[in-house]
Amino acid sequence: MAPSADNEVALEFRFFKVYKDSRIEFVWPDCPKIPASIDPITRVESKDVIISTEPQVSVRIFLPKLKSPDQKLPLLLFVHGGGFVMFSASAIPYHILCNKVAAEANAIVVSVEYGLFPTRPIPACYEDSWKALQWVASHADGSGVEPWLNDHADFAKVYVGGDSCGGNISHTLAFRVGSIGLPGVNVVGMILVHPFFGGTEDDKMWLYMCPSNSGLDDPRLNPRLEDLARLGCERVLIFVAEKDDLIVVGKKYCEKLKKSGWKGSVEIVENENEGHCFHLLDLNSDKSVELIHKFVSFLKQD
């Protein structure tokens, strides 16, 4: 007996399968989440804030232990990875990572909870993350809705960054800042950890998840030189991993950035003998600690 058409796979990608009846089945299991809290060791406080209801967009904010009531701290807008389809600002490894960065860099971290495919196809991730950065900027004059940002964020020292697809999204944020500006905010730097860009087998997956695309030359997938020249930050730090399929596109991004005419400084760090986003598997391994230390040093650099 022939199998039902409902059970026939029409398309198969790294993270999900598409059946002929349009059902989507994810290959990877859900990642457990952790509630916002006060970390008993670092004393970093975290809380979730809804910044938009239509569509719903939220952020998880991490505030390190303060030395004084009026202390001002650098701020990192962090965009988690997960292939545009999974993970969360509250996923255990990302919560722990942001907690570590907040504590060690003595910085506020705002981690974005953006819309995921298939519930909200691309470009929801880009628009939600931009909305989050604009929301952060709305506190620059001290009259925003979130006291932690009004009272403690140093808007002369704002950073954007993320890993995997979060690195891709971070690039679009820096490009928008350079193109249309972000009043009251100085975006100092951008951190890309094992970023996703075009040039691999996963291009087909991105094109499927983004119905309104312009093909393999879509600037969100394959940044143009003229777009790189307009990045709205002064410094960029890029991590690539030796055993990661995305090492090629990460290095290519760096090379294109240098050729673009952009006036900032860029540094690339290669994680030898490691795979894609290895740090999330064990945040306390020697190589992960080394990566986080470099990440933190970038945020603390004046």
C-alpha atoms as an extended CHARMM CRD file, in Angstrom:
* protein
*
       302  EXT
         1         1  MET       CA              0.0000000000        0.0000000000        0.0000000000  PROA      1               0.0000000000
         2         2  ALA       CA              1.3810000000        3.4070000000       -0.9820000000  PROA      2               0.0000000000
         3         3  PRO       CA              2.0670000000        5.8420000000        1.8670000000  PROA      3               0.0000000000
         4         4  SER       CA             -0.4510000000        8.6180000000        2.4270000000  PROA      4               0.0000000000
         5         5  ALA       CA              0.4060000000       11.8800000000        0.6890000000  PROA      5               0.0000000000
         6         6  ASP       CA              0.0400000000       13.5060000000        4.1010000000  PROA      6               0.0000000000
         7         7  ASN       CA              3.1520000000       11.6250000000        5.2440000000  PROA      7               0.0000000000
         8         8  GLU       CA              5.3020000000       12.3880000000        2.2200000000  PROA      8               0.0000000000
         9         9  VAL       CA              8.1370000000       14.8420000000        2.7840000000  PROA      9               0.0000000000
        10        10  ALA       CA              8.2230000000       17.6190000000        0.2030000000  PROA      10              0.0000000000
        11        11  LEU       CA             11.2330000000       19.5420000000        1.5090000000  PROA      11              0.0000000000
        12        12  GLU       CA             13.8740000000       18.7700000000        4.1010000000  PROA      12              0.0000000000
        13        13  PHE       CA             16.1580000000       21.3230000000        5.7380000000  PROA      13              0.0000000000
        14        14  ARG       CA             18.6460000000       21.2940000000        8.5910000000  PROA      14              0.0000000000
        15        15  PHE       CA             16.0880000000       22.2300000000       11.2460000000  PROA      15              0.0000000000
        16        16  PHE       CA             12.7410000000       21.0580000000        9.8860000000  PROA      16              0.0000000000
        17        17  LYS       CA             10.8460000000       18.9960000000        7.3220000000  PROA      17              0.0000000000
        18        18  VAL       CA              7.9370000000       20.2010000000        5.2050000000  PROA      18              0.0000000000
        19        19  TYR       CA              5.3180000000       17.6000000000        4.2980000000  PROA      19              0.0000000000
        20        20  LYS       CA              3.2260000000       17.6780000000        1.1360000000  PROA      20              0.0000000000
        21        21  ASP       CA              0.1840000000       18.6770000000        3.1860000000  PROA      21              0.0000000000
        22        22  SER       CA              2.1990000000       21.7540000000        4.3710000000  PROA      22              0.0000000000
        23        23  ARG       CA              2.7840000000       20.4220000000        7.8820000000  PROA      23              0.0000000000
        24        24  ILE       CA              6.1390000000       21.3460000000        9.3890000000  PROA      24              0.0000000000
        25        25  GLU       CA              8.0220000000       18.9880000000       11.6970000000  PROA      25              0.0000000000
        26        26  PHE       CA             11.0290000000       20.2100000000       13.6410000000  PROA      26              0.0000000000
        27        27  VAL       CA             14.1090000000       18.0200000000       13.7540000000  PROA      27              0.0000000000
        28        28  TRP       CA             15.4750000000       19.3490000000       17.0480000000  PROA      28              0.0000000000
        29        29  PRO       CA             13.6260000000       19.1170000000       20.3960000000  PROA      29              0.0000000000
        30        30  ASP       CA             12.5150000000       22.1980000000       22.3160000000  PROA      30              0.0000000000
        31        31  CYS       CA             15.1050000000       23.6860000000       24.6450000000  PROA      31              0.0000000000
        32        32  PRO       CA             14.0080000000       23.9700000000       28.2950000000  PROA      32              0.0000000000
        33        33  LYS       CA             13.4290000000       27.5080000000       29.5720000000  PROA      33              0.0000000000
        34        34  ILE       CA             14.2550000000       29.1940000000       32.8330000000  PROA      34              0.0000000000
        35        35  PRO       CA             12.2780000000       31.9920000000       34.5460000000  PROA      35              0.0000000000
        36        36  ALA       CA             13.7200000000       35.4280000000       35.1820000000  PROA      36              0.0000000000
        37        37  SER       CA             15.2190000000       35.6870000000       38.6610000000  PROA      37              0.0000000000
        38        38  ILE       CA             17.9920000000       37.0050000000       40.8810000000  PROA      38              0.0000000000
        39        39  ASP       CA             21.0780000000       34.8600000000       40.3750000000  PROA      39              0.0000000000
        40        40  PRO       CA             22.2420000000       33.6610000000       43.8030000000  PROA      40              0.0000000000
        41        41  ILE       CA             25.9300000000       33.7330000000       42.8020000000  PROA      41              0.0000000000
        42        42  THR       CA             26.3800000000       36.7570000000       40.5380000000  PROA      42              0.0000000000
        43        43  ARG       CA             23.4500000000       38.7340000000       42.0360000000  PROA      43              0.0000000000
        44        44  VAL       CA             22.4390000000       39.6860000000       38.4940000000  PROA      44              0.0000000000
        45        45  GLU       CA             18.7160000000       40.4620000000       38.3990000000  PROA      45              0.0000000000
        46        46  SER       CA             16.6150000000       39.5820000000       35.3630000000  PROA      46              0.0000000000
        47        47  LYS       CA             13.0490000000       40.3090000000       34.3530000000  PROA      47              0.0000000000
        48        48  ASP       CA             10.8190000000       39.9940000000       31.2880000000  PROA      48              0.0000000000
        49        49  VAL       CA              9.2190000000       43.0650000000       29.7700000000  PROA      49              0.0000000000
        50        50  ILE       CA              6.6280000000       43.1660000000       26.9840000000  PROA      50              0.0000000000
        51        51  ILE       CA              7.5410000000       46.0370000000       24.6590000000  PROA      51              0.0000000000
        52        52  SER       CA              4.8550000000       45.5150000000       22.0000000000  PROA      52              0.0000000000
        53        53  THR       CA              1.4910000000       43.7450000000       21.9260000000  PROA      53              0.0000000000
        54        54  GLU       CA              0.7330000000       43.7870000000       18.1760000000  PROA      54              0.0000000000
        55        55  PRO       CA              2.7070000000       41.7470000000       17.4390000000  PROA      55              0.0000000000
        56        56  GLN       CA              3.8560000000       40.6590000000       20.8800000000  PROA      56              0.0000000000
        57        57  VAL       CA              7.5520000000       41.3150000000       21.3600000000  PROA      57              0.0000000000
        58        58  SER       CA              9.3200000000       41.0400000000       24.6970000000  PROA      58              0.0000000000
        59        59  VAL       CA             12.8160000000       41.3090000000       26.0980000000  PROA      59              0.0000000000
        60        60  ARG       CA             14.5970000000       39.7750000000       29.0610000000  PROA      60              0.0000000000
        61        61  ILE       CA             16.6940000000       42.4040000000       30.8340000000  PROA      61              0.0000000000
        62        62  PHE       CA             19.7410000000       41.5290000000       32.9510000000  PROA      62              0.0000000000
        63        63  LEU       CA             20.9670000000       44.0930000000       35.4880000000  PROA      63              0.0000000000
        64        64  PRO       CA             24.2490000000       43.4230000000       37.3330000000  PROA      64              0.0000000000
        65        65  LYS       CA             24.7150000000       44.2400000000       40.9910000000  PROA      65              0.0000000000
        66        66  LEU       CA             25.0920000000       48.0100000000       41.2910000000  PROA      66              0.0000000000
        67        67  LYS       CA             27.8870000000       49.7710000000       43.1390000000  PROA      67              0.0000000000
        68        68  SER       CA             25.8010000000       52.9260000000       43.5890000000  PROA      68              0.0000000000
        69        69  PRO       CA             22.1420000000       53.9400000000       43.0330000000  PROA      69              0.0000000000
        70        70  ASP       CA             23.0500000000       56.2360000000       40.1340000000  PROA      70              0.0000000000
        71        71  GLN       CA             25.6240000000       54.0040000000       38.4020000000  PROA      71              0.0000000000
        72        72  LYS       CA             25.5660000000       54.0820000000       34.5870000000  PROA      72              0.0000000000
        73        73  LEU       CA             26.4430000000       50.9140000000       32.6610000000  PROA      73              0.0000000000
        74        74  PRO       CA             27.1020000000       49.9370000000       29.0360000000  PROA      74              0.0000000000
        75        75  LEU       CA             24.1940000000       48.1590000000       27.3510000000  PROA      75              0.0000000000
        76        76  LEU       CA             24.2170000000       45.1520000000       25.0260000000  PROA      76              0.0000000000
        77        77  LEU       CA             21.2120000000       44.2790000000       22.8920000000  PROA      77              0.0000000000
        78        78  PHE       CA             21.6250000000       40.5220000000       22.4710000000  PROA      78              0.0000000000
        79        79  VAL       CA             19.9320000000       38.4580000000       19.7430000000  PROA      79              0.0000000000
        80        80  HSD       CA             19.8530000000       34.7000000000       20.3420000000  PROA      80              0.0000000000
        81        81  GLY       CA             20.4960000000       32.1000000000       17.6630000000  PROA      81              0.0000000000
        82        82  GLY       CA             18.4880000000       29.0560000000       16.6240000000  PROA      82              0.0000000000
        83        83  GLY       CA             18.1620000000       29.0960000000       12.8570000000  PROA      83              0.0000000000
        84        84  PHE       CA             15.2360000000       31.5700000000       12.9630000000  PROA      84              0.0000000000
        85        85  VAL       CA             13.0190000000       28.6970000000       14.1890000000  PROA      85              0.0000000000
        86        86  MET       CA             13.9320000000       27.8480000000       17.7890000000  PROA      86              0.0000000000
        87        87  PHE       CA             15.3420000000       28.9060000000       21.1400000000  PROA      87              0.0000000000
        88        88  SER       CA             14.3690000000       31.9050000000       23.1950000000  PROA      88              0.0000000000
        89        89  ALA       CA             15.7300000000       34.6430000000       25.4170000000  PROA      89              0.0000000000
        90        90  SER       CA             14.5890000000       32.3870000000       28.2710000000  PROA      90              0.0000000000
        91        91  ALA       CA             16.2280000000       29.1990000000       26.9170000000  PROA      91              0.0000000000
        92        92  ILE       CA             18.5850000000       27.8920000000       29.6060000000  PROA      92              0.0000000000
        93        93  PRO       CA             21.9210000000       28.3620000000       27.7490000000  PROA      93              0.0000000000
        94        94  TYR       CA             21.0270000000       31.8790000000       26.5980000000  PROA      94              0.0000000000
        95        95  HSD       CA             19.7870000000       32.9510000000       30.0310000000  PROA      95              0.0000000000
        96        96  ILE       CA             23.0250000000       31.6880000000       31.5950000000  PROA      96              0.0000000000
        97        97  LEU       CA             25.1490000000       33.2970000000       28.8770000000  PROA      97              0.0000000000
        98        98  CYS       CA             23.4840000000       36.7030000000       29.2530000000  PROA      98              0.0000000000
        99        99  ASN       CA             23.7450000000       36.4400000000       33.0350000000  PROA      99              0.0000000000
       100       100  LYS       CA             27.4930000000       35.7440000000       32.7400000000  PROA      100             0.0000000000
       101       101  VAL       CA             28.0440000000       38.6220000000       30.3050000000  PROA      101             0.0000000000
       102       102  ALA       CA             26.0950000000       41.0540000000       32.4910000000  PROA      102             0.0000000000
       103       103  ALA       CA             28.0920000000       40.0550000000       35.5740000000  PROA      103             0.0000000000
       104       104  GLU       CA             31.5540000000       39.9350000000       34.0110000000  PROA      104             0.0000000000
       105       105  ALA       CA             31.2120000000       42.9770000000       31.7470000000  PROA      105             0.0000000000
       106       106  ASN       CA             29.2610000000       44.9210000000       34.3810000000  PROA      106             0.0000000000
       107       107  ALA       CA             26.7620000000       45.7620000000       31.6780000000  PROA      107             0.0000000000
       108       108  ILE       CA             23.0130000000       45.7290000000       31.1590000000  PROA      108             0.0000000000
       109       109  VAL       CA             21.9880000000       43.0170000000       28.7120000000  PROA      109             0.0000000000
       110       110  VAL       CA             18.6800000000       43.2560000000       26.8520000000  PROA      110             0.0000000000
       111       111  SER       CA             17.9360000000       39.8720000000       25.2280000000  PROA      111             0.0000000000
       112       112  VAL       CA             15.3000000000       39.9420000000       22.4780000000  PROA      112             0.0000000000
       113       113  GLU       CA             12.3700000000       37.5190000000       22.2840000000  PROA      113             0.0000000000
       114       114  TYR       CA             11.6240000000       37.7950000000       18.5600000000  PROA      114             0.0000000000
       115       115  GLY       CA              9.0580000000       35.9930000000       16.4030000000  PROA      115             0.0000000000
       116       116  LEU       CA             10.0820000000       32.5570000000       15.0800000000  PROA      116             0.0000000000
       117       117  PHE       CA              9.2160000000       30.6740000000       11.9100000000  PROA      117             0.0000000000
       118       118  PRO       CA              6.6870000000       29.2150000000       11.1090000000  PROA      118             0.0000000000
       119       119  THR       CA              4.3680000000       31.1170000000       13.4820000000  PROA      119             0.0000000000
       120       120  ARG       CA              5.8810000000       34.3740000000       12.2690000000  PROA      120             0.0000000000
       121       121  PRO       CA              7.9790000000       33.9410000000        9.1150000000  PROA      121             0.0000000000
       122       122  ILE       CA             11.0070000000       36.0800000000        8.3060000000  PROA      122             0.0000000000
       123       123  PRO       CA             11.2140000000       39.1370000000        8.3220000000  PROA      123             0.0000000000
       124       124  ALA       CA              9.4910000000       39.1220000000       11.7430000000  PROA      124             0.0000000000
       125       125  CYS       CA             12.8320000000       38.4150000000       13.4530000000  PROA      125             0.0000000000
       126       126  TYR       CA             14.4110000000       41.5030000000       11.8900000000  PROA      126             0.0000000000
       127       127  GLU       CA             11.4690000000       43.7950000000       12.5840000000  PROA      127             0.0000000000
       128       128  ASP       CA             11.0350000000       42.6120000000       16.1770000000  PROA      128             0.0000000000
       129       129  SER       CA             14.7420000000       43.0700000000       16.9310000000  PROA      129             0.0000000000
       130       130  TRP       CA             14.7290000000       46.5590000000       15.4160000000  PROA      130             0.0000000000
       131       131  LYS       CA             11.6540000000       47.3730000000       17.4920000000  PROA      131             0.0000000000
       132       132  ALA       CA             13.5700000000       46.2140000000       20.5820000000  PROA      132             0.0000000000
       133       133  LEU       CA             16.5420000000       48.4350000000       19.7510000000  PROA      133             0.0000000000
       134       134  GLN       CA             14.2190000000       51.4010000000       19.1670000000  PROA      134             0.0000000000
       135       135  TRP       CA             12.5400000000       50.6360000000       22.4950000000  PROA      135             0.0000000000
       136       136  VAL       CA             15.9430000000       50.7180000000       24.1910000000  PROA      136             0.0000000000
       137       137  ALA       CA             16.6470000000       54.0720000000       22.5030000000  PROA      137             0.0000000000
       138       138  SER       CA             13.3370000000       55.4830000000       23.7660000000  PROA      138             0.0000000000
       139       139  HSD       CA             14.9440000000       55.6090000000       27.2380000000  PROA      139             0.0000000000
       140       140  ALA       CA             17.8860000000       57.7850000000       26.1530000000  PROA      140             0.0000000000
       141       141  ASP       CA             16.3910000000       60.9680000000       27.6200000000  PROA      141             0.0000000000
       142       142  GLY       CA             15.4630000000       59.2240000000       30.8790000000  PROA      142             0.0000000000
       143       143  SER       CA             11.7150000000       59.2310000000       30.2100000000  PROA      143             0.0000000000
       144       144  GLY       CA             11.1680000000       55.6690000000       29.0290000000  PROA      144             0.0000000000
       145       145  VAL       CA              8.8870000000       53.0910000000       30.6210000000  PROA      145             0.0000000000
       146       146  GLU       CA             11.6330000000       50.8810000000       32.0820000000  PROA      146             0.0000000000
       147       147  PRO       CA             13.3630000000       52.2680000000       35.2290000000  PROA      147             0.0000000000
       148       148  TRP       CA             16.4220000000       50.0120000000       34.8680000000  PROA      148             0.0000000000
       149       149  LEU       CA             17.2350000000       51.6440000000       31.5340000000  PROA      149             0.0000000000
       150       150  ASN       CA             16.2590000000       55.1760000000       32.5530000000  PROA      150             0.0000000000
       151       151  ASP       CA             18.4020000000       55.0490000000       35.6720000000  PROA      151             0.0000000000
       152       152  HSD       CA             21.3720000000       52.8910000000       34.7250000000  PROA      152             0.0000000000
       153       153  ALA       CA             21.9630000000       52.6260000000       30.9370000000  PROA      153             0.0000000000
       154       154  ASP       CA             24.8260000000       54.6110000000       29.4210000000  PROA      154             0.0000000000
       155       155  PHE       CA             23.4750000000       55.3800000000       25.9530000000  PROA      155             0.0000000000
       156       156  ALA       CA             26.9050000000       56.5130000000       24.7920000000  PROA      156             0.0000000000
       157       157  LYS       CA             28.0160000000       52.8630000000       25.1330000000  PROA      157             0.0000000000
       158       158  VAL       CA             25.4740000000       50.6430000000       23.3950000000  PROA      158             0.0000000000
       159       159  TYR       CA             26.3620000000       47.3850000000       21.6240000000  PROA      159             0.0000000000
       160       160  VAL       CA             24.4900000000       44.8740000000       19.4770000000  PROA      160             0.0000000000
       161       161  GLY       CA             25.4160000000       41.2270000000       19.0790000000  PROA      161             0.0000000000
       162       162  GLY       CA             24.3320000000       37.6380000000       18.8200000000  PROA      162             0.0000000000
       163       163  ASP       CA             25.2630000000       34.1660000000       17.6690000000  PROA      163             0.0000000000
       164       164  SER       CA             24.3830000000       32.2080000000       14.5200000000  PROA      164             0.0000000000
       165       165  CYS       CA             21.1910000000       33.7290000000       13.0600000000  PROA      165             0.0000000000
       166       166  GLY       CA             21.3830000000       36.2630000000       15.8900000000  PROA      166             0.0000000000
       167       167  GLY       CA             24.6200000000       37.4890000000       14.3270000000  PROA      167             0.0000000000
       168       168  ASN       CA             22.8410000000       37.8790000000       11.0080000000  PROA      168             0.0000000000
       169       169  ILE       CA             20.0550000000       39.8710000000       12.6700000000  PROA      169             0.0000000000
       170       170  SER       CA             22.6110000000       41.9980000000       14.5390000000  PROA      170             0.0000000000
       171       171  HSD       CA             24.1850000000       42.9660000000       11.2090000000  PROA      171             0.0000000000
       172       172  THR       CA             20.8230000000       44.2550000000        9.9570000000  PROA      172             0.0000000000
       173       173  LEU       CA             20.4620000000       46.3230000000       13.1370000000  PROA      173             0.0000000000
       174       174  ALA       CA             23.8830000000       47.9480000000       12.7080000000  PROA      174             0.0000000000
       175       175  PHE       CA             23.0590000000       48.6290000000        9.0640000000  PROA      175             0.0000000000
       176       176  ARG       CA             19.7830000000       50.3240000000        9.9970000000  PROA      176             0.0000000000
       177       177  VAL       CA             21.5050000000       52.4320000000       12.6330000000  PROA      177             0.0000000000
       178       178  GLY       CA             24.0330000000       53.5770000000       10.0320000000  PROA      178             0.0000000000
       179       179  SER       CA             21.3490000000       54.1990000000        7.4250000000  PROA      179             0.0000000000
       180       180  ILE       CA             18.5540000000       55.9400000000        9.3380000000  PROA      180             0.0000000000
       181       181  GLY       CA             20.1150000000       56.6520000000       12.7300000000  PROA      181             0.0000000000
       182       182  LEU       CA             19.0630000000       55.9640000000       16.3080000000  PROA      182             0.0000000000
       183       183  PRO       CA             18.5750000000       59.3160000000       18.0990000000  PROA      183             0.0000000000
       184       184  GLY       CA             20.1630000000       59.6330000000       21.5210000000  PROA      184             0.0000000000
       185       185  VAL       CA             22.1940000000       56.4320000000       21.1790000000  PROA      185             0.0000000000
       186       186  ASN       CA             25.8060000000       55.7530000000       20.2330000000  PROA      186             0.0000000000
       187       187  VAL       CA             26.2150000000       52.1770000000       19.0220000000  PROA      187             0.0000000000
       188       188  VAL       CA             29.8720000000       51.5440000000       19.7670000000  PROA      188             0.0000000000
       189       189  GLY       CA             30.2780000000       47.9910000000       18.5490000000  PROA      189             0.0000000000
       190       190  MET       CA             28.8430000000       44.7760000000       17.1640000000  PROA      190             0.0000000000
       191       191  ILE       CA             29.6910000000       41.1820000000       18.1450000000  PROA      191             0.0000000000
       192       192  LEU       CA             28.9910000000       38.3190000000       15.7280000000  PROA      192             0.0000000000
       193       193  VAL       CA             29.4900000000       34.7920000000       17.1090000000  PROA      193             0.0000000000
       194       194  HSD       CA             29.5990000000       32.1590000000       14.3390000000  PROA      194             0.0000000000
       195       195  PRO       CA             27.2230000000       34.3010000000       12.2280000000  PROA      195             0.0000000000
       196       196  PHE       CA             24.9440000000       32.9840000000        9.4960000000  PROA      196             0.0000000000
       197       197  PHE       CA             25.1050000000       34.5900000000        6.0540000000  PROA      197             0.0000000000
       198       198  GLY       CA             24.5850000000       33.3100000000        2.5290000000  PROA      198             0.0000000000
       199       199  GLY       CA             26.9200000000       30.8730000000        0.8600000000  PROA      199             0.0000000000
       200       200  THR       CA             25.9830000000       27.4870000000        2.3280000000  PROA      200             0.0000000000
       201       201  GLU       CA             23.3400000000       24.7860000000        1.8710000000  PROA      201             0.0000000000
       202       202  ASP       CA             21.2150000000       26.6060000000        4.4680000000  PROA      202             0.0000000000
       203       203  ASP       CA             20.5140000000       29.4110000000        1.9910000000  PROA      203             0.0000000000
       204       204  LYS       CA             17.5590000000       27.3710000000        0.6740000000  PROA      204             0.0000000000
       205       205  MET       CA             16.1300000000       27.1280000000        4.1820000000  PROA      205             0.0000000000
       206       206  TRP       CA             16.3570000000       30.9050000000        4.6980000000  PROA      206             0.0000000000
       207       207  LEU       CA             14.6830000000       31.5740000000        1.3400000000  PROA      207             0.0000000000
       208       208  TYR       CA             11.8470000000       29.1880000000        2.2840000000  PROA      208             0.0000000000
       209       209  MET       CA             11.3630000000       30.8750000000        5.6720000000  PROA      209             0.0000000000
       210       210  CYS       CA             11.3130000000       34.3340000000        4.0750000000  PROA      210             0.0000000000
       211       211  PRO       CA              8.5920000000       34.3590000000        1.3950000000  PROA      211             0.0000000000
       212       212  SER       CA              9.2800000000       38.0040000000        0.5120000000  PROA      212             0.0000000000
       213       213  ASN       CA             12.9090000000       37.5580000000       -0.5270000000  PROA      213             0.0000000000
       214       214  SER       CA             14.9440000000       38.7890000000       -3.4800000000  PROA      214             0.0000000000
       215       215  GLY       CA             16.8450000000       35.5590000000       -3.9910000000  PROA      215             0.0000000000
       216       216  LEU       CA             20.4060000000       34.6710000000       -3.1180000000  PROA      216             0.0000000000
       217       217  ASP       CA             21.4240000000       38.3210000000       -3.4610000000  PROA      217             0.0000000000
       218       218  ASP       CA             18.9500000000       39.4590000000       -0.7970000000  PROA      218             0.0000000000
       219       219  PRO       CA             21.0330000000       41.9030000000        1.2940000000  PROA      219             0.0000000000
       220       220  ARG       CA             19.8930000000       40.3070000000        4.5540000000  PROA      220             0.0000000000
       221       221  LEU       CA             21.3380000000       36.9990000000        3.3690000000  PROA      221             0.0000000000
       222       222  ASN       CA             24.2770000000       38.3190000000        1.3770000000  PROA      222             0.0000000000
       223       223  PRO       CA             25.2690000000       41.8300000000        2.6050000000  PROA      223             0.0000000000
       224       224  ARG       CA             26.4130000000       44.1780000000       -0.1390000000  PROA      224             0.0000000000
       225       225  LEU       CA             29.6280000000       46.1810000000        0.0690000000  PROA      225             0.0000000000
       226       226  GLU       CA             27.6780000000       49.4330000000        0.0940000000  PROA      226             0.0000000000
       227       227  ASP       CA             25.5940000000       48.1770000000        3.0260000000  PROA      227             0.0000000000
       228       228  LEU       CA             28.6690000000       47.1090000000        4.9790000000  PROA      228             0.0000000000
       229       229  ALA       CA             30.1860000000       50.5440000000        4.4050000000  PROA      229             0.0000000000
       230       230  ARG       CA             27.2110000000       52.0470000000        6.2670000000  PROA      230             0.0000000000
       231       231  LEU       CA             27.3770000000       49.9720000000        9.4400000000  PROA      231             0.0000000000
       232       232  GLY       CA             26.4470000000       52.2800000000       12.3020000000  PROA      232             0.0000000000
       233       233  CYS       CA             29.1530000000       51.2680000000       14.7620000000  PROA      233             0.0000000000
       234       234  GLU       CA             32.8570000000       51.8680000000       15.3590000000  PROA      234             0.0000000000
       235       235  ARG       CA             34.1230000000       48.3600000000       16.1320000000  PROA      235             0.0000000000
       236       236  VAL       CA             33.2220000000       44.8040000000       15.1200000000  PROA      236             0.0000000000
       237       237  LEU       CA             34.2940000000       41.5070000000       16.7080000000  PROA      237             0.0000000000
       238       238  ILE       CA             33.6670000000       38.2970000000       14.7460000000  PROA      238             0.0000000000
       239       239  PHE       CA             34.0600000000       34.7500000000       16.0620000000  PROA      239             0.0000000000
       240       240  VAL       CA             34.3470000000       31.7750000000       13.6910000000  PROA      240             0.0000000000
       241       241  ALA       CA             34.8630000000       28.0930000000       14.5180000000  PROA      241             0.0000000000
       242       242  GLU       CA             37.2240000000       25.7340000000       12.6850000000  PROA      242             0.0000000000
       243       243  LYS       CA             34.7210000000       22.8630000000       12.3730000000  PROA      243             0.0000000000
       244       244  ASP       CA             31.7040000000       25.0530000000       11.6160000000  PROA      244             0.0000000000
       245       245  ASP       CA             30.1810000000       25.0630000000        8.1140000000  PROA      245             0.0000000000
       246       246  LEU       CA             29.6630000000       28.8030000000        8.5820000000  PROA      246             0.0000000000
       247       247  ILE       CA             33.3710000000       29.5750000000        9.0140000000  PROA      247             0.0000000000
       248       248  VAL       CA             33.5860000000       30.4140000000        5.3090000000  PROA      248             0.0000000000
       249       249  VAL       CA             30.8130000000       33.0000000000        5.3960000000  PROA      249             0.0000000000
       250       250  GLY       CA             32.0860000000       34.5040000000        8.6570000000  PROA      250             0.0000000000
       251       251  LYS       CA             35.5340000000       35.0620000000        7.1590000000  PROA      251             0.0000000000
       252       252  LYS       CA             34.0060000000       36.3720000000        3.9420000000  PROA      252             0.0000000000
       253       253  TYR       CA             31.9430000000       38.8990000000        5.9050000000  PROA      253             0.0000000000
       254       254  CYS       CA             35.1290000000       40.1340000000        7.5820000000  PROA      254             0.0000000000
       255       255  GLU       CA             36.9640000000       40.4340000000        4.2680000000  PROA      255             0.0000000000
       256       256  LYS       CA             34.0790000000       42.2870000000        2.6220000000  PROA      256             0.0000000000
       257       257  LEU       CA             33.7970000000       44.6410000000        5.5950000000  PROA      257             0.0000000000
       258       258  LYS       CA             37.4760000000       45.5630000000        5.2560000000  PROA      258             0.0000000000
       259       259  LYS       CA             37.0470000000       46.2120000000        1.5120000000  PROA      259             0.0000000000
       260       260  SER       CA             33.7980000000       48.1640000000        1.8440000000  PROA      260             0.0000000000
       261       261  GLY       CA             35.2530000000       51.5000000000        2.8870000000  PROA      261             0.0000000000
       262       262  TRP       CA             33.7500000000       51.2580000000        6.3620000000  PROA      262             0.0000000000
       263       263  LYS       CA             35.8460000000       53.4170000000        8.6920000000  PROA      263             0.0000000000
       264       264  GLY       CA             35.7420000000       51.2530000000       11.8220000000  PROA      264             0.0000000000
       265       265  SER       CA             37.9870000000       48.4740000000       13.1270000000  PROA      265             0.0000000000
       266       266  VAL       CA             37.2600000000       44.7600000000       12.8240000000  PROA      266             0.0000000000
       267       267  GLU       CA             38.8060000000       41.7700000000       14.6020000000  PROA      267             0.0000000000
       268       268  ILE       CA             38.2060000000       38.1010000000       13.8450000000  PROA      268             0.0000000000
       269       269  VAL       CA             38.8390000000       35.2590000000       16.3100000000  PROA      269             0.0000000000
       270       270  GLU       CA             38.9160000000       31.6000000000       15.2540000000  PROA      270             0.0000000000
       271       271  ASN       CA             37.9030000000       28.9130000000       17.7560000000  PROA      271             0.0000000000
       272       272  GLU       CA             40.1700000000       26.0040000000       16.8100000000  PROA      272             0.0000000000
       273       273  ASN       CA             38.8960000000       22.4230000000       16.7670000000  PROA      273             0.0000000000
       274       274  GLU       CA             35.3680000000       23.5280000000       17.6860000000  PROA      274             0.0000000000
       275       275  GLY       CA             31.9790000000       23.3920000000       15.9640000000  PROA      275             0.0000000000
       276       276  HSD       CA             29.1030000000       25.7910000000       15.5450000000  PROA      276             0.0000000000
       277       277  CYS       CA             28.0780000000       27.5720000000       18.7680000000  PROA      277             0.0000000000
       278       278  PHE       CA             30.0320000000       25.0640000000       20.8400000000  PROA      278             0.0000000000
       279       279  HSD       CA             29.9330000000       27.4490000000       23.7990000000  PROA      279             0.0000000000
       280       280  LEU       CA             26.2230000000       26.7910000000       24.3600000000  PROA      280             0.0000000000
       281       281  LEU       CA             26.8830000000       23.1010000000       25.0260000000  PROA      281             0.0000000000
       282       282  ASP       CA             29.1030000000       23.8020000000       28.0370000000  PROA      282             0.0000000000
       283       283  LEU       CA             29.5110000000       27.4280000000       29.0730000000  PROA      283             0.0000000000
       284       284  ASN       CA             32.1610000000       26.4270000000       31.6140000000  PROA      284             0.0000000000
       285       285  SER       CA             34.5560000000       24.5930000000       29.2700000000  PROA      285             0.0000000000
       286       286  ASP       CA             37.9770000000       26.1860000000       28.7800000000  PROA      286             0.0000000000
       287       287  LYS       CA             37.2190000000       27.2230000000       25.1820000000  PROA      287             0.0000000000
       288       288  SER       CA             33.8130000000       28.6390000000       26.1490000000  PROA      288             0.0000000000
       289       289  VAL       CA             35.2970000000       30.6210000000       29.0260000000  PROA      289             0.0000000000
       290       290  GLU       CA             37.9110000000       31.9670000000       26.6020000000  PROA      290             0.0000000000
       291       291  LEU       CA             35.2060000000       33.0180000000       24.1200000000  PROA      291             0.0000000000
       292       292  ILE       CA             33.1170000000       34.7110000000       26.8000000000  PROA      292             0.0000000000
       293       293  HSD       CA             36.2020000000       36.4730000000       28.1890000000  PROA      293             0.0000000000
       294       294  LYS       CA             36.9490000000       37.9150000000       24.7400000000  PROA      294             0.0000000000
       295       295  PHE       CA             33.2690000000       38.8660000000       24.3340000000  PROA      295             0.0000000000
       296       296  VAL       CA             33.3290000000       40.6440000000       27.6890000000  PROA      296             0.0000000000
       297       297  SER       CA             36.6760000000       42.3610000000       26.9960000000  PROA      297             0.0000000000
       298       298  PHE       CA             35.1800000000       43.8630000000       23.8370000000  PROA      298             0.0000000000
       299       299  LEU       CA             32.3220000000       45.3430000000       25.8510000000  PROA      299             0.0000000000
       300       300  LYS       CA             34.6770000000       46.7640000000       28.4980000000  PROA      300             0.0000000000
       301       301  GLN       CA             37.1130000000       48.2950000000       26.0270000000  PROA      301             0.0000000000
       302       302  ASP       CA             37.0090000000       52.0940000000       26.0480000000  PROA      302             0.0000000000
